């Protein structure tokens, strides 16, 4: 039987995932950066912890409930302009959720429970 998860739905931020961070690190190592401005490994969309958990965990039949329990201070909105200027991929939220889900399914997590 799958458990339920509760996450905050009030605070929003711009998520990322490890593959995007790795792409940026590889880019820096190869010395291809074009400016000194920070490159943020983010998606353009703002999402709550609830939305992220729901959108990933529903693929594993795990229910996620909303809570109104903010865990962070006010979010700062970042842009993806530095990614584009440096010819790095800008992933949207839907792409990130699809890739995270695919990576998790490839780990065969359900077989280990």
C-alpha positions in Angstrom: 0.0 0.0 0.0 1.3 3.4 -1.0 1.6 6.1 1.7 0.3 9.7 1.5 2.5 12.8 1.5 1.7 16.3 2.6 3.5 19.3 1.2 3.1 23.1 1.3 1.1 24.7 -1.5 1.7 28.4 -0.6 5.3 29.1 -1.2 6.5 28.9 -4.8 9.9 28.7 -6.4 11.6 27.8 -9.7 12.7 24.1 -9.6 15.6 22.5 -11.3 17.1 19.0 -11.4 20.5 17.5 -11.2 21.0 16.9 -14.9 20.6 20.6 -15.6 23.2 21.4 -12.9 25.6 18.9 -14.4 25.1 20.4 -17.9 26.1 23.8 -16.5 29.1 22.4 -14.7 30.3 20.7 -17.9 29.8 24.0 -19.7 32.0 25.8 -17.2 34.7 23.1 -17.4 34.7 23.4 -21.2 35.1 27.2 -20.8 32.2 28.0 -23.1 30.6 30.7 -20.9 30.0 34.1 -22.5 29.5 36.4 -19.5 30.2 36.7 -15.8 26.5 36.8 -14.9 25.2 33.9 -12.8 23.7 31.0 -14.7 20.6 29.7 -12.7 19.7 26.0 -13.1 16.0 26.7 -13.1 12.8 26.3 -15.1 10.9 29.4 -16.0 7.7 28.4 -14.1 7.1 28.8 -10.4 5.8 25.8 -8.6 5.1 24.9 -5.0 6.5 21.9 -3.2 3.0 20.4 -3.3 2.8 20.8 -7.1 6.2 19.2 -7.7 5.5 16.3 -5.3 2.1 15.7 -6.8 3.3 15.9 -10.4 6.1 13.4 -9.8 4.5 11.0 -7.2 1.2 10.6 -9.0 3.2 8.6 -11.6 3.9 6.1 -8.7 0.3 6.1 -7.4 1.2 8.1 -4.3 -1.4 10.7 -3.1 -0.1 14.2 -2.1 -2.2 16.5 0.1 -1.9 20.2 0.3 -0.8 22.0 3.5 -0.5 25.7 4.2 2.8 25.4 5.9 5.4 27.6 4.2 9.0 26.5 4.8 10.9 29.3 3.2 11.1 33.1 3.1 9.7 35.0 0.2 10.9 33.7 -3.1 13.1 35.7 -5.4 12.1 35.3 -9.1 15.1 34.4 -11.3 15.3 34.5 -15.1 16.6 31.9 -17.5 18.2 34.5 -19.8 21.7 33.5 -18.8 21.0 29.9 -19.9 19.7 31.1 -23.3 22.6 33.6 -23.8 25.1 30.8 -23.3 23.3 28.4 -25.6 22.4 26.1 -22.7 19.0 24.3 -22.7 16.0 25.9 -20.9 13.8 23.2 -19.7 10.2 24.0 -18.9 8.4 22.5 -15.9 6.6 19.8 -17.9 9.9 18.6 -19.4 11.6 18.4 -16.0 8.7 16.4 -14.4 8.8 14.0 -17.4 12.6 13.5 -17.1 12.6 13.1 -13.3 9.8 10.6 -13.6 11.6 8.7 -16.3 14.9 8.7 -14.2 13.0 7.4 -11.2 11.2 4.7 -13.1 14.6 3.6 -14.5 15.8 3.1 -10.9 13.1 0.4 -10.4 12.3 1.9 -7.0 9.1 0.0 -6.8 10.9 -3.3 -6.9 12.9 -2.4 -3.8 9.9 -1.8 -1.6 
